[in-house]
């Protein structure tokens, strides 16, 4: 047992502290009743109620964090944030035989190079499914599906009105 005055450890049989030479108190203290607090309506709230509320709050925060993480992962998957250089659309494509080039980068930007005007960003691209992509205008007003044909190595619109041929 420990002396409450100086903290020295004493044998359990001691009546006096070996260091402090005062009697060691061995009486058991009665348990402290729960603290009574009133809520805004005047109803008593015990510490048990407070700890239950904290526990509920902890679970709500944990659940909310889990839902947020799931939403972020789904957004990454849906909006194609996990693009890689191995994605067949990344690179430079010739647009038909008119001398224009389309550059698709890993960040999802589609840039058109015209022999007359040079480079300018025209759209965003995203992967929709295997070998299927979507070209979105910078203002989000148009949505052009694109299809990659791994056999011919071409990228085309649904109606074949535009055919892209991979360069290099």
C-alpha positions as CSV (number, residue, x, y, z in Angstrom):
1,X,0.0,0.0,0.0
2,X,1.1,3.6,-0.6
3,X,1.2,6.5,1.8
4,X,-1.3,9.1,0.8
5,X,0.9,11.9,2.2
6,X,4.3,11.1,0.6
7,X,3.5,8.3,-1.9
8,X,6.0,5.8,-0.4
9,X,5.1,2.1,-0.9
10,X,4.8,0.3,2.5
11,X,4.1,-3.3,3.3
12,X,0.4,-4.1,3.7
13,X,0.8,-4.9,7.4
14,X,2.3,-1.4,8.2
15,X,0.1,0.9,10.3
16,X,2.6,3.8,10.0
17,X,4.5,5.1,6.9
18,X,8.1,4.0,6.8
19,X,9.1,7.4,5.4
20,X,6.6,9.9,6.7
21,X,6.0,8.2,10.1
22,X,2.3,9.1,10.1
23,X,-0.6,6.6,10.3
24,X,-1.5,5.1,6.9
25,X,-5.3,5.5,6.3
26,X,-6.8,2.2,5.3
27,X,-10.5,2.9,5.3
28,X,-12.3,2.4,2.1
29,X,-13.9,5.4,0.5
30,X,-17.5,5.3,-0.5
31,X,-18.1,5.5,-4.3
32,X,-18.9,9.0,-5.6
33,X,-22.5,9.3,-6.9
34,X,-22.9,10.3,-10.5
35,X,-22.8,14.0,-11.0
36,X,-26.2,15.6,-11.5
37,X,-26.5,18.2,-14.2
38,X,-29.6,19.7,-15.6
39,X,-30.2,20.1,-19.4
40,X,-31.8,23.1,-21.0
41,X,-35.3,21.9,-20.1
42,X,-34.4,21.3,-16.4
43,X,-34.3,17.5,-16.6
44,X,-31.5,15.8,-14.7
45,X,-28.6,14.5,-16.9
46,X,-26.2,12.0,-15.3
47,X,-22.6,11.4,-16.3
48,X,-23.9,8.1,-17.8
49,X,-26.2,10.1,-20.2
50,X,-23.3,12.4,-21.1
51,X,-21.0,9.4,-21.9
52,X,-23.8,7.8,-23.9
53,X,-24.2,11.0,-25.9
54,X,-20.4,11.1,-26.5
55,X,-20.4,7.5,-27.6
56,X,-23.3,8.2,-30.0
57,X,-21.5,11.3,-31.3
58,X,-18.3,9.2,-31.8
59,X,-20.2,6.6,-33.8
60,X,-21.9,9.3,-35.9
61,X,-18.5,11.0,-36.7
62,X,-17.0,7.6,-37.5
63,X,-19.9,6.7,-39.8
64,X,-19.8,10.1,-41.5
65,X,-16.0,9.8,-42.1
66,X,-16.6,6.3,-43.6
67,X,-19.3,7.6,-45.9
68,X,-17.0,10.5,-47.0
69,X,-14.2,8.1,-47.8
70,X,-16.6,5.9,-49.9
71,X,-17.9,9.0,-51.8
72,X,-14.3,10.1,-52.6
73,X,-13.3,6.6,-53.8
74,X,-16.5,6.3,-56.0
75,X,-15.9,9.8,-57.4
76,X,-12.3,8.8,-58.3
77,X,-13.6,5.7,-60.1
78,X,-16.6,7.4,-61.8
79,X,-14.8,10.5,-63.0
80,X,-11.7,8.7,-64.2
81,X,-9.2,10.2,-61.8
82,X,-7.2,7.0,-61.8
83,X,-5.9,7.5,-65.3
84,X,-2.6,6.0,-66.3
85,X,-0.1,6.5,-69.2
86,X,-1.2,2.9,-70.3
87,X,-4.7,4.2,-71.1
88,X,-4.9,3.8,-74.9
89,X,-6.5,7.3,-75.3
90,X,-3.4,9.1,-73.9
91,X,-1.3,10.5,-76.6
92,X,-1.4,12.3,-79.9
93,X,-4.0,11.5,-82.6
94,X,-4.4,12.7,-86.2
95,X,-7.9,13.9,-86.9
96,X,-8.8,12.3,-90.3
97,X,-6.7,13.6,-93.1
98,X,-7.2,17.4,-92.5
99,X,-3.9,18.0,-90.7
100,X,-5.3,18.6,-87.3
101,X,-4.1,16.7,-84.2
102,X,-5.8,15.9,-80.9
103,X,-3.8,15.5,-77.7
104,X,-5.3,13.5,-74.8
105,X,-3.2,13.9,-71.6
106,X,-3.3,11.9,-68.4
107,X,-5.0,14.8,-66.6
108,X,-8.1,14.5,-68.7
109,X,-7.5,17.5,-71.0
110,X,-8.1,17.2,-74.7
111,X,-6.2,19.8,-76.7
112,X,-6.6,20.4,-80.4
113,X,-3.8,21.5,-82.6
114,X,-4.7,23.3,-85.8
115,X,-2.2,24.1,-88.5
116,X,-3.7,27.6,-88.6
117,X,-4.4,28.5,-85.0
118,X,-2.0,26.3,-82.9
119,X,-2.9,24.7,-79.6
120,X,-6.0,25.4,-77.6
121,X,-7.8,23.3,-75.0
122,X,-11.3,22.3,-76.2
123,X,-12.5,19.7,-73.8
124,X,-12.2,17.3,-70.9
125,X,-12.2,13.5,-71.4
126,X,-13.1,10.7,-69.1
127,X,-13.2,7.0,-69.3
128,X,-16.8,5.6,-69.1
129,X,-16.1,1.9,-69.6
130,X,-13.5,-0.4,-71.2
131,X,-12.6,1.2,-74.5
132,X,-15.3,3.8,-74.1
133,X,-14.7,7.5,-73.4
134,X,-16.6,10.7,-73.2
135,X,-15.4,14.0,-74.6
136,X,-17.0,16.9,-72.6
137,X,-16.8,20.5,-73.8
138,X,-15.2,23.0,-71.5
139,X,-18.5,24.5,-70.6
140,X,-20.2,21.1,-70.2
141,X,-22.7,21.8,-72.9
142,X,-21.8,18.9,-75.2
143,X,-21.1,15.3,-74.5
144,X,-19.5,13.3,-77.3
145,X,-19.0,9.5,-76.8
146,X,-15.7,8.1,-78.2
147,X,-14.9,4.5,-78.8
148,X,-11.4,2.9,-79.0
149,X,-10.9,0.0,-81.3
150,X,-7.9,-2.0,-80.1
151,X,-7.8,-4.1,-83.4
152,X,-7.4,-1.1,-85.7
153,X,-5.9,1.2,-83.1
154,X,-8.4,4.0,-83.9
155,X,-10.6,6.2,-81.8
156,X,-13.9,7.2,-83.3
157,X,-17.2,8.8,-82.7
158,X,-20.4,6.7,-82.5
159,X,-21.5,7.6,-86.0
160,X,-17.9,7.4,-87.5
161,X,-18.1,11.1,-88.4
162,X,-14.7,11.7,-86.8
163,X,-12.0,9.1,-86.8
164,X,-8.7,9.6,-84.8
165,X,-5.6,7.7,-85.8
166,X,-2.9,7.3,-83.2
167,X,0.5,8.9,-84.0
168,X,3.8,7.3,-83.0
